[in-house]
Amino acid sequence: MGSFSIWHWLIVLLIVIMVFGTKKLKNLGGDLGGAVKGFKDGMKDGSTTPDDKPAVAPAAAVAADKNTIDVEVKSKT
């Protein structure tokens, strides 16, 4: 009664394939793989030093219009 046998898992897999279909499962696998790849690329980009990042123009250098509100943007670190 403890763990499931291989036959239980095969029946569950068969039901999942019947409910969702193979095309949706294939697309889901591709989306999941793309998300993992994007996460890994993001982790690599996050390890760069501040010297490698491009400089952001200061807010004072931007010409201000009388109809706009001047705000300061803070970047995430």
LOTORRO-654220 format. One record per atom (N, C-alpha, C): residue number from 1; residue in one letter; atom name; x, y, z. Coordinates in nm, 2 decimals, always signed. Layout:
% LOTORRO-654220
<num = NUM	residu = A	atome = CA	east = X	north = Y	up = Z> $
...
***
This chain:
% LOTORRO-654220
<num = 1	residu = M	atome = N	east = +0.08	north = -0.12	up = +0.00> $
<num = 1	residu = M	atome = CA	east = +0.00	north = +0.00	up = +0.00> $
<num = 1	residu = M	atome = C	east = +0.08	north = +0.13	up = +0.00> $
<num = 2	residu = G	atome = N	east = +0.21	north = +0.12	up = +0.02> $
<num = 2	residu = G	atome = CA	east = +0.30	north = +0.23	up = +0.03> $
<num = 2	residu = G	atome = C	east = +0.32	north = +0.31	up = -0.09> $
<num = 3	residu = S	atome = N	east = +0.41	north = +0.28	up = -0.18> $
<num = 3	residu = S	atome = CA	east = +0.44	north = +0.35	up = -0.30> $
<num = 3	residu = S	atome = C	east = +0.37	north = +0.29	up = -0.42> $
<num = 4	residu = F	atome = N	east = +0.36	north = +0.37	up = -0.52> $
<num = 4	residu = F	atome = CA	east = +0.30	north = +0.33	up = -0.65> $
<num = 4	residu = F	atome = C	east = +0.39	north = +0.24	up = -0.73> $
<num = 5	residu = S	atome = N	east = +0.34	north = +0.14	up = -0.79> $
<num = 5	residu = S	atome = CA	east = +0.42	north = +0.06	up = -0.88> $
<num = 5	residu = S	atome = C	east = +0.43	north = +0.12	up = -1.02> $
<num = 6	residu = I	atome = N	east = +0.50	north = +0.06	up = -1.11> $
<num = 6	residu = I	atome = CA	east = +0.52	north = +0.11	up = -1.24> $
<num = 6	residu = I	atome = C	east = +0.38	north = +0.11	up = -1.32> $
<num = 7	residu = W	atome = N	east = +0.30	north = +0.02	up = -1.28> $
<num = 7	residu = W	atome = CA	east = +0.17	north = +0.01	up = -1.35> $
<num = 7	residu = W	atome = C	east = +0.08	north = +0.13	up = -1.31> $
<num = 8	residu = H	atome = N	east = +0.09	north = +0.17	up = -1.19> $
<num = 8	residu = H	atome = CA	east = +0.01	north = +0.29	up = -1.15> $
<num = 8	residu = H	atome = C	east = +0.05	north = +0.41	up = -1.23> $
<num = 9	residu = W	atome = N	east = +0.18	north = +0.43	up = -1.24> $
<num = 9	residu = W	atome = CA	east = +0.24	north = +0.55	up = -1.31> $
<num = 9	residu = W	atome = C	east = +0.20	north = +0.54	up = -1.46> $
<num = 10	residu = L	atome = N	east = +0.20	north = +0.42	up = -1.52> $
<num = 10	residu = L	atome = CA	east = +0.17	north = +0.41	up = -1.66> $
<num = 10	residu = L	atome = C	east = +0.02	north = +0.44	up = -1.68> $
<num = 11	residu = I	atome = N	east = -0.07	north = +0.40	up = -1.59> $
<num = 11	residu = I	atome = CA	east = -0.21	north = +0.44	up = -1.60> $
<num = 11	residu = I	atome = C	east = -0.23	north = +0.59	up = -1.59> $
<num = 12	residu = V	atome = N	east = -0.16	north = +0.65	up = -1.49> $
<num = 12	residu = V	atome = CA	east = -0.16	north = +0.80	up = -1.48> $
<num = 12	residu = V	atome = C	east = -0.11	north = +0.87	up = -1.60> $
<num = 13	residu = L	atome = N	east = -0.01	north = +0.82	up = -1.66> $
<num = 13	residu = L	atome = CA	east = +0.05	north = +0.88	up = -1.78> $
<num = 13	residu = L	atome = C	east = -0.05	north = +0.87	up = -1.90> $
<num = 14	residu = L	atome = N	east = -0.11	north = +0.75	up = -1.91> $
<num = 14	residu = L	atome = CA	east = -0.21	north = +0.73	up = -2.01> $
<num = 14	residu = L	atome = C	east = -0.33	north = +0.83	up = -2.00> $
<num = 15	residu = I	atome = N	east = -0.38	north = +0.84	up = -1.88> $
<num = 15	residu = I	atome = CA	east = -0.49	north = +0.94	up = -1.86> $
<num = 15	residu = I	atome = C	east = -0.45	north = +1.08	up = -1.89> $
<num = 16	residu = V	atome = N	east = -0.33	north = +1.12	up = -1.85> $
<num = 16	residu = V	atome = CA	east = -0.28	north = +1.26	up = -1.88> $
<num = 16	residu = V	atome = C	east = -0.27	north = +1.28	up = -2.03> $
<num = 17	residu = I	atome = N	east = -0.22	north = +1.18	up = -2.10> $
<num = 17	residu = I	atome = CA	east = -0.21	north = +1.19	up = -2.25> $
<num = 17	residu = I	atome = C	east = -0.35	north = +1.20	up = -2.31> $
<num = 18	residu = M	atome = N	east = -0.44	north = +1.12	up = -2.26> $
<num = 18	residu = M	atome = CA	east = -0.58	north = +1.12	up = -2.31> $
<num = 18	residu = M	atome = C	east = -0.65	north = +1.26	up = -2.29> $
<num = 19	residu = V	atome = N	east = -0.62	north = +1.32	up = -2.17> $
<num = 19	residu = V	atome = CA	east = -0.69	north = +1.44	up = -2.14> $
<num = 19	residu = V	atome = C	east = -0.63	north = +1.56	up = -2.21> $
<num = 20	residu = F	atome = N	east = -0.49	north = +1.57	up = -2.21> $
<num = 20	residu = F	atome = CA	east = -0.43	north = +1.69	up = -2.27> $
<num = 20	residu = F	atome = C	east = -0.39	north = +1.67	up = -2.42> $
<num = 21	residu = G	atome = N	east = -0.36	north = +1.55	up = -2.46> $
<num = 21	residu = G	atome = CA	east = -0.32	north = +1.52	up = -2.59> $
<num = 21	residu = G	atome = C	east = -0.17	north = +1.54	up = -2.61> $
<num = 22	residu = T	atome = N	east = -0.11	north = +1.47	up = -2.70> $
<num = 22	residu = T	atome = CA	east = +0.04	north = +1.48	up = -2.72> $
<num = 22	residu = T	atome = C	east = +0.09	north = +1.61	up = -2.77> $
<num = 23	residu = K	atome = N	east = +0.01	north = +1.68	up = -2.85> $
<num = 23	residu = K	atome = CA	east = +0.06	north = +1.81	up = -2.90> $
<num = 23	residu = K	atome = C	east = +0.07	north = +1.91	up = -2.79> $
<num = 24	residu = K	atome = N	east = -0.03	north = +1.92	up = -2.70> $
<num = 24	residu = K	atome = CA	east = -0.02	north = +2.01	up = -2.59> $
<num = 24	residu = K	atome = C	east = +0.10	north = +1.98	up = -2.50> $
<num = 25	residu = L	atome = N	east = +0.12	north = +1.85	up = -2.47> $
<num = 25	residu = L	atome = CA	east = +0.23	north = +1.81	up = -2.38> $
<num = 25	residu = L	atome = C	east = +0.36	north = +1.84	up = -2.45> $
<num = 26	residu = K	atome = N	east = +0.37	north = +1.83	up = -2.58> $
<num = 26	residu = K	atome = CA	east = +0.49	north = +1.87	up = -2.65> $
<num = 26	residu = K	atome = C	east = +0.52	north = +2.01	up = -2.64> $
<num = 27	residu = N	atome = N	east = +0.42	north = +2.10	up = -2.66> $
<num = 27	residu = N	atome = CA	east = +0.43	north = +2.24	up = -2.65> $
<num = 27	residu = N	atome = C	east = +0.47	north = +2.28	up = -2.51> $
<num = 28	residu = L	atome = N	east = +0.41	north = +2.21	up = -2.41> $
<num = 28	residu = L	atome = CA	east = +0.44	north = +2.24	up = -2.27> $
<num = 28	residu = L	atome = C	east = +0.59	north = +2.21	up = -2.24> $
<num = 29	residu = G	atome = N	east = +0.63	north = +2.10	up = -2.29> $
<num = 29	residu = G	atome = CA	east = +0.78	north = +2.07	up = -2.27> $
<num = 29	residu = G	atome = C	east = +0.87	north = +2.17	up = -2.34> $
<num = 30	residu = G	atome = N	east = +0.83	north = +2.21	up = -2.46> $
<num = 30	residu = G	atome = CA	east = +0.92	north = +2.32	up = -2.52> $
<num = 30	residu = G	atome = C	east = +0.92	north = +2.45	up = -2.45> $
<num = 31	residu = D	atome = N	east = +0.80	north = +2.49	up = -2.40> $
<num = 31	residu = D	atome = CA	east = +0.79	north = +2.61	up = -2.32> $
<num = 31	residu = D	atome = C	east = +0.87	north = +2.60	up = -2.19> $
<num = 32	residu = L	atome = N	east = +0.86	north = +2.49	up = -2.13> $
<num = 32	residu = L	atome = CA	east = +0.94	north = +2.47	up = -2.00> $
<num = 32	residu = L	atome = C	east = +1.09	north = +2.47	up = -2.03> $
<num = 33	residu = G	atome = N	east = +1.13	north = +2.41	up = -2.14> $
<num = 33	residu = G	atome = CA	east = +1.27	north = +2.41	up = -2.17> $
<num = 33	residu = G	atome = C	east = +1.32	north = +2.55	up = -2.20> $
<num = 34	residu = G	atome = N	east = +1.24	north = +2.63	up = -2.27> $
<num = 34	residu = G	atome = CA	east = +1.27	north = +2.77	up = -2.30> $
<num = 34	residu = G	atome = C	east = +1.28	north = +2.86	up = -2.18> $
<num = 35	residu = A	atome = N	east = +1.19	north = +2.83	up = -2.08> $
<num = 35	residu = A	atome = CA	east = +1.19	north = +2.90	up = -1.96> $
<num = 35	residu = A	atome = C	east = +1.32	north = +2.87	up = -1.88> $
<num = 36	residu = V	atome = N	east = +1.36	north = +2.74	up = -1.87> $
<num = 36	residu = V	atome = CA	east = +1.48	north = +2.71	up = -1.80> $
<num = 36	residu = V	atome = C	east = +1.60	north = +2.77	up = -1.87> $
<num = 37	residu = K	atome = N	east = +1.61	north = +2.77	up = -2.00> $
<num = 37	residu = K	atome = CA	east = +1.72	north = +2.83	up = -2.07> $
<num = 37	residu = K	atome = C	east = +1.73	north = +2.98	up = -2.05> $
<num = 38	residu = G	atome = N	east = +1.61	north = +3.05	up = -2.05> $
<num = 38	residu = G	atome = CA	east = +1.60	north = +3.19	up = -2.02> $
<num = 38	residu = G	atome = C	east = +1.65	north = +3.22	up = -1.88> $
<num = 39	residu = F	atome = N	east = +1.61	north = +3.13	up = -1.78> $
<num = 39	residu = F	atome = CA	east = +1.66	north = +3.15	up = -1.64> $
<num = 39	residu = F	atome = C	east = +1.81	north = +3.14	up = -1.63> $
<num = 40	residu = K	atome = N	east = +1.86	north = +3.04	up = -1.70> $
<num = 40	residu = K	atome = CA	east = +2.01	north = +3.02	up = -1.69> $
<num = 40	residu = K	atome = C	east = +2.08	north = +3.14	up = -1.76> $
<num = 41	residu = D	atome = N	east = +2.03	north = +3.19	up = -1.87> $
<num = 41	residu = D	atome = CA	east = +2.09	north = +3.31	up = -1.93> $
<num = 41	residu = D	atome = C	east = +2.08	north = +3.43	up = -1.84> $
<num = 42	residu = G	atome = N	east = +1.97	north = +3.44	up = -1.77> $
<num = 42	residu = G	atome = CA	east = +1.95	north = +3.55	up = -1.68> $
<num = 42	residu = G	atome = C	east = +2.05	north = +3.54	up = -1.56> $
<num = 43	residu = M	atome = N	east = +2.07	north = +3.42	up = -1.51> $
<num = 43	residu = M	atome = CA	east = +2.17	north = +3.41	up = -1.40> $
<num = 43	residu = M	atome = C	east = +2.31	north = +3.44	up = -1.45> $
<num = 44	residu = K	atome = N	east = +2.34	north = +3.41	up = -1.57> $
<num = 44	residu = K	atome = CA	east = +2.47	north = +3.45	up = -1.62> $
<num = 44	residu = K	atome = C	east = +2.49	north = +3.60	up = -1.64> $
<num = 45	residu = D	atome = N	east = +2.38	north = +3.66	up = -1.68> $
<num = 45	residu = D	atome = CA	east = +2.39	north = +3.81	up = -1.70> $
<num = 45	residu = D	atome = C	east = +2.39	north = +3.88	up = -1.57> $
<num = 46	residu = G	atome = N	east = +2.33	north = +3.82	up = -1.46> $
<num = 46	residu = G	atome = CA	east = +2.33	north = +3.88	up = -1.33> $
<num = 46	residu = G	atome = C	east = +2.47	north = +3.88	up = -1.26> $
<num = 47	residu = S	atome = N	east = +2.56	north = +3.80	up = -1.31> $
<num = 47	residu = S	atome = CA	east = +2.69	north = +3.79	up = -1.25> $
<num = 47	residu = S	atome = C	east = +2.79	north = +3.89	up = -1.31> $
<num = 48	residu = T	atome = N	east = +2.75	north = +3.98	up = -1.40> $
<num = 48	residu = T	atome = CA	east = +2.84	north = +4.08	up = -1.45> $
<num = 48	residu = T	atome = C	east = +2.88	north = +4.18	up = -1.35> $
<num = 49	residu = T	atome = N	east = +2.99	north = +4.25	up = -1.37> $
<num = 49	residu = T	atome = CA	east = +3.03	north = +4.35	up = -1.28> $
<num = 49	residu = T	atome = C	east = +2.96	north = +4.48	up = -1.32> $
<num = 50	residu = P	atome = N	east = +2.95	north = +4.58	up = -1.23> $
<num = 50	residu = P	atome = CA	east = +2.89	north = +4.71	up = -1.26> $
<num = 50	residu = P	atome = C	east = +2.97	north = +4.78	up = -1.37> $
<num = 51	residu = D	atome = N	east = +3.10	north = +4.75	up = -1.39> $
<num = 51	residu = D	atome = CA	east = +3.17	north = +4.82	up = -1.50> $
<num = 51	residu = D	atome = C	east = +3.12	north = +4.78	up = -1.64> $
<num = 52	residu = D	atome = N	east = +3.07	north = +4.66	up = -1.65> $
<num = 52	residu = D	atome = CA	east = +3.02	north = +4.61	up = -1.78> $
<num = 52	residu = D	atome = C	east = +2.89	north = +4.67	up = -1.82> $
<num = 53	residu = K	atome = N	east = +2.81	north = +4.72	up = -1.73> $
<num = 53	residu = K	atome = CA	east = +2.68	north = +4.78	up = -1.76> $
<num = 53	residu = K	atome = C	east = +2.69	north = +4.91	up = -1.82> $
<num = 54	residu = P	atome = N	east = +2.60	north = +4.94	up = -1.92> $
<num = 54	residu = P	atome = CA	east = +2.61	north = +5.07	up = -1.98> $
<num = 54	residu = P	atome = C	east = +2.56	north = +5.18	up = -1.88> $
<num = 55	residu = A	atome = N	east = +2.62	north = +5.30	up = -1.90> $
<num = 55	residu = A	atome = CA	east = +2.58	north = +5.41	up = -1.81> $
<num = 55	residu = A	atome = C	east = +2.45	north = +5.47	up = -1.85> $
<num = 56	residu = V	atome = N	east = +2.37	north = +5.51	up = -1.75> $
<num = 56	residu = V	atome = CA	east = +2.24	north = +5.56	up = -1.77> $
<num = 56	residu = V	atome = C	east = +2.25	north = +5.71	up = -1.77> $
<num = 57	residu = A	atome = N	east = +2.18	north = +5.78	up = -1.86> $
<num = 57	residu = A	atome = CA	east = +2.19	north = +5.93	up = -1.87> $
<num = 57	residu = A	atome = C	east = +2.12	north = +5.98	up = -1.74> $
<num = 58	residu = P	atome = N	east = +2.18	north = +6.08	up = -1.68> $
<num = 58	residu = P	atome = CA	east = +2.12	north = +6.14	up = -1.56> $
<num = 58	residu = P	atome = C	east = +1.99	north = +6.22	up = -1.60> $
<num = 59	residu = A	atome = N	east = +1.90	north = +6.23	up = -1.50> $
<num = 59	residu = A	atome = CA	east = +1.77	north = +6.29	up = -1.53> $
<num = 59	residu = A	atome = C	east = +1.79	north = +6.44	up = -1.56> $
<num = 60	residu = A	atome = N	east = +1.89	north = +6.51	up = -1.50> $
<num = 60	residu = A	atome = CA	east = +1.91	north = +6.65	up = -1.52> $
<num = 60	residu = A	atome = C	east = +1.95	north = +6.68	up = -1.67> $
<num = 61	residu = A	atome = N	east = +2.01	north = +6.58	up = -1.74> $
<num = 61	residu = A	atome = CA	east = +2.05	north = +6.60	up = -1.87> $
<num = 61	residu = A	atome = C	east = +1.94	north = +6.60	up = -1.97> $
<num = 62	residu = V	atome = N	east = +1.83	north = +6.55	up = -1.93> $
<num = 62	residu = V	atome = CA	east = +1.71	north = +6.54	up = -2.02> $
<num = 62	residu = V	atome = C	east = +1.63	north = +6.67	up = -2.01> $
<num = 63	residu = A	atome = N	east = +1.60	north = +6.73	up = -2.13> $
<num = 63	residu = A	atome = CA	east = +1.53	north = +6.85	up = -2.14> $
<num = 63	residu = A	atome = C	east = +1.39	north = +6.83	up = -2.08> $
<num = 64	residu = A	atome = N	east = +1.35	north = +6.92	up = -1.98> $
<num = 64	residu = A	atome = CA	east = +1.22	north = +6.91	up = -1.91> $
<num = 64	residu = A	atome = C	east = +1.12	north = +7.00	up = -1.98> $
<num = 65	residu = D	atome = N	east = +1.00	north = +6.95	up = -2.00> $
<num = 65	residu = D	atome = CA	east = +0.89	north = +7.03	up = -2.05> $
<num = 65	residu = D	atome = C	east = +0.81	north = +7.07	up = -1.94> $
<num = 66	residu = K	atome = N	east = +0.74	north = +7.19	up = -1.95> $
<num = 66	residu = K	atome = CA	east = +0.65	north = +7.24	up = -1.85> $
<num = 66	residu = K	atome = C	east = +0.54	north = +7.15	up = -1.81> $
<num = 67	residu = N	atome = N	east = +0.49	north = +7.06	up = -1.90> $
<num = 67	residu = N	atome = CA	east = +0.38	north = +6.98	up = -1.88> $
<num = 67	residu = N	atome = C	east = +0.41	north = +6.84	up = -1.83> $
<num = 68	residu = T	atome = N	east = +0.54	north = +6.81	up = -1.80> $
<num = 68	residu = T	atome = CA	east = +0.58	north = +6.68	up = -1.75> $
<num = 68	residu = T	atome = C	east = +0.62	north = +6.69	up = -1.60> $
<num = 69	residu = I	atome = N	east = +0.62	north = +6.57	up = -1.54> $
<num = 69	residu = I	atome = CA	east = +0.67	north = +6.56	up = -1.40> $
<num = 69	residu = I	atome = C	east = +0.80	north = +6.50	up = -1.40> $
<num = 70	residu = D	atome = N	east = +0.90	north = +6.56	up = -1.34> $
<num = 70	residu = D	atome = CA	east = +1.03	north = +6.51	up = -1.33> $
<num = 70	residu = D	atome = C	east = +1.05	north = +6.41	up = -1.22> $
<num = 71	residu = V	atome = N	east = +1.09	north = +6.28	up = -1.25> $
<num = 71	residu = V	atome = CA	east = +1.11	north = +6.18	up = -1.16> $
<num = 71	residu = V	atome = C	east = +1.24	north = +6.12	up = -1.18> $
<num = 72	residu = E	atome = N	east = +1.29	north = +6.05	up = -1.07> $
<num = 72	residu = E	atome = CA	east = +1.42	north = +5.98	up = -1.08> $
<num = 72	residu = E	atome = C	east = +1.39	north = +5.83	up = -1.09> $
<num = 73	residu = V	atome = N	east = +1.45	north = +5.76	up = -1.18> $
<num = 73	residu = V	atome = CA	east = +1.44	north = +5.62	up = -1.20> $
<num = 73	residu = V	atome = C	east = +1.55	north = +5.55	up = -1.13> $
<num = 74	residu = K	atome = N	east = +1.52	north = +5.45	up = -1.05> $
<num = 74	residu = K	atome = CA	east = +1.62	north = +5.37	up = -0.98> $
<num = 74	residu = K	atome = C	east = +1.62	north = +5.24	up = -1.04> $
<num = 75	residu = S	atome = N	east = +1.74	north = +5.19	up = -1.07> $
<num = 75	residu = S	atome = CA	east = +1.76	north = +5.06	up = -1.14> $
<num = 75	residu = S	atome = C	east = +1.77	north = +4.95	up = -1.03> $
<num = 76	residu = K	atome = N	east = +1.72	north = +4.83	up = -1.06> $
<num = 76	residu = K	atome = CA	east = +1.73	north = +4.72	up = -0.97> $
<num = 76	residu = K	atome = C	east = +1.88	north = +4.67	up = -0.96> $
<num = 77	residu = T	atome = N	east = +1.92	north = +4.64	up = -0.85> $
<num = 77	residu = T	atome = CA	east = +2.06	north = +4.58	up = -0.84> $
<num = 77	residu = T	atome = C	east = +2.06	north = +4.45	up = -0.78> $
***
